[in-house]
C-alpha cells in the first residue's frame, strides 16, 4: 500500500494559488469508486443537514499527534473531496506519518469520525 493512501501528493507552484511559496497539494476524492468504504463511513456519521467535515477529522488527528503541523497546512473541502496544501516536504512527511496511517485503518478512522460527529 502506498504510504500516502488514500491521498495523492503533487508539487504545486504556490504563485498559481495566491502564495509565493512552493507547496505540495494533498488531495483525496472520496467519491472515487476505489474509496467507497470511506464515503460510506462519512455518510453514516454525517448530520441530517449536511456532510461531516473532512477538515475537522484531519484537524482532530493532527491536533492529537502533531499540533504544529496545522501551522504548515491549508485546508479546503467540497463534498467528499478533501484538498489541502502543505508548505514543505517536511510537512508532507509529517502528514504521511500522522494522518495517513489513521486513514489506512478504517476502524481507527471511525473513532475520529465518531468524535467529530458527536461534537
Secondary structure, 3 states (H helix, E strand, C coil): CCCCCCCEEEEECHHHHCCCCCEEEEEEECCCHHHHHHHHHHHHHCCCCCCCCHHHHHHHHHHHHCHHHHHHEEEEEECCEEEEEECCHHHHHHHHHHCHHHHHCHHHHHHHHHHHHHC
